[in-house]
Amino acid sequence: MKKNMGLTDKIIRIVLAAIVAILYFTNTISGTLALVLGLFAFIFLLTSFVSFCPLYAPFGISTRKKV
């Protein structure tokens, strides 16, 4: 599994996951919407920590800087 996510991409995903968590814990979102957004937030966090997005791979997308 080759890393295909850059630092900016990871930061954006972590921030979005944090926003979803804040919305959930302040009871702004609930029910099915909360479950769906929670799932996306979990996926965003997971892909951020492993630096690999499976949706980028088939298209050859990489947000990593070329060294």
C-alpha positions as CSV (number, residue, x, y, z in Angstrom):
1,M,0.0,0.0,0.0
2,K,1.7,3.1,-1.3
3,K,1.0,6.4,0.6
4,N,-1.0,8.8,-1.6
5,M,-2.0,11.5,0.8
6,G,-0.2,14.7,1.6
7,L,-0.1,16.7,4.8
8,T,-2.8,19.2,3.7
9,D,-5.1,16.5,2.7
10,K,-4.7,14.7,6.1
11,I,-5.3,17.9,8.0
12,I,-8.5,18.7,6.1
13,R,-9.8,15.2,6.8
14,I,-9.0,15.4,10.5
15,V,-10.6,18.8,10.8
16,L,-13.8,17.6,9.0
17,A,-13.9,14.6,11.4
18,A,-13.5,16.9,14.4
19,I,-16.4,19.1,13.1
20,V,-18.7,16.1,12.8
21,A,-17.7,15.0,16.3
22,I,-18.5,18.5,17.7
23,L,-21.8,18.6,15.9
24,Y,-22.7,15.2,17.3
25,F,-21.7,15.9,20.9
26,T,-23.5,19.2,20.9
27,N,-26.7,17.4,19.7
28,T,-26.8,19.5,16.5
29,I,-27.0,16.3,14.4
30,S,-28.7,13.1,15.4
31,G,-30.4,10.0,14.1
32,T,-29.5,8.7,10.6
33,L,-27.6,11.8,9.6
34,A,-25.4,11.4,12.7
35,L,-24.7,7.8,11.8
36,V,-23.8,8.5,8.2
37,L,-21.6,11.5,9.0
38,G,-20.0,9.5,11.9
39,L,-19.1,6.8,9.4
40,F,-17.5,9.3,7.1
41,A,-15.7,10.9,10.0
42,F,-14.3,7.5,11.0
43,I,-13.2,6.8,7.4
44,F,-11.6,10.2,7.2
45,L,-9.6,9.6,10.4
46,L,-8.6,6.1,9.4
47,T,-7.3,7.2,5.9
48,S,-5.5,10.2,7.5
49,F,-3.6,8.0,9.9
50,V,-2.5,5.5,7.3
51,S,-1.9,8.2,4.6
52,F,-3.7,6.1,2.0
53,C,-7.0,6.8,0.3
54,P,-8.4,3.8,-1.6
55,L,-10.5,6.1,-3.8
56,Y,-7.4,7.9,-5.1
57,A,-5.6,4.7,-6.1
58,P,-7.7,3.7,-9.2
59,F,-7.4,7.2,-10.6
60,G,-3.7,7.6,-9.9
61,I,-4.3,10.6,-7.7
62,S,-1.7,11.6,-5.1
63,T,-1.6,14.7,-3.0
64,R,1.9,13.9,-1.7
65,K,4.7,16.3,-2.7
66,K,7.2,14.9,-5.1
67,V,10.6,14.7,-3.5
